[in-house]
């Protein structure tokens, strides 16, 4: 049986602090985007906010400035 580390799924739900750490961005920057409604969040089981990795990456790509396309 193989025991290889897998990459996080693009559709996986994760908490804001965990995803911020995985993406190498500031927790508070991501939290501000979530609070402003710029990034969708989900609260399926109470107060813990979850975000989809793919939606956060899509938001970051939409806000890109400069550089070659």
C-alpha positions in Angstrom: 0.0 0.0 0.0 1.3 3.4 -1.0 1.6 6.2 1.6 2.2 9.2 -0.6 1.3 12.7 0.6 -1.4 14.2 -1.6 -1.9 17.8 -2.6 -5.0 19.5 -1.1 -8.0 19.2 -3.2 -9.2 22.3 -5.0 -12.8 21.8 -3.8 -11.8 20.9 -0.2 -13.4 23.0 2.5 -10.8 24.3 5.0 -10.8 26.9 7.8 -9.5 30.4 7.1 -6.3 30.1 9.2 -5.3 26.8 7.7 -5.9 27.9 4.1 -4.1 31.2 4.7 -1.1 29.2 5.9 -1.2 26.8 3.0 -1.3 29.6 0.5 1.3 31.7 2.3 -0.9 34.7 2.8 -1.8 36.7 5.9 -4.7 35.3 7.9 -6.2 38.7 8.5 -6.1 39.6 4.8 -8.0 36.5 4.0 -10.4 37.1 6.9 -11.1 40.7 5.7 -12.0 39.4 2.2 -14.3 36.8 3.7 -16.0 39.4 6.0 -16.4 41.8 3.1 -18.2 39.1 1.1 -15.4 39.0 -1.6 -14.8 35.4 -0.9 -17.7 33.0 -0.1 -17.7 31.3 3.2 -19.7 28.5 4.8 -20.8 27.7 8.4 -22.3 24.3 8.2 -21.8 23.3 11.8 -21.9 26.5 13.9 -19.4 29.3 14.2 -16.4 27.8 12.3 -16.1 29.4 8.9 -15.0 27.3 6.0 -13.8 28.4 2.6 -13.2 26.5 -0.6 -9.6 26.5 -1.7 -10.6 27.0 -5.4 -12.8 30.0 -4.6 -10.0 31.7 -2.7 -7.5 31.1 -5.5 -10.0 32.3 -8.1 -10.5 35.5 -6.1 -6.7 36.1 -5.9 -6.4 35.5 -9.6 -9.2 38.0 -10.4 -7.5 40.7 -8.4 -4.2 40.3 -10.1 -2.4 43.5 -11.2 0.4 43.8 -13.7 2.6 41.2 -15.2 2.2 39.2 -18.4 -1.1 37.5 -18.9 
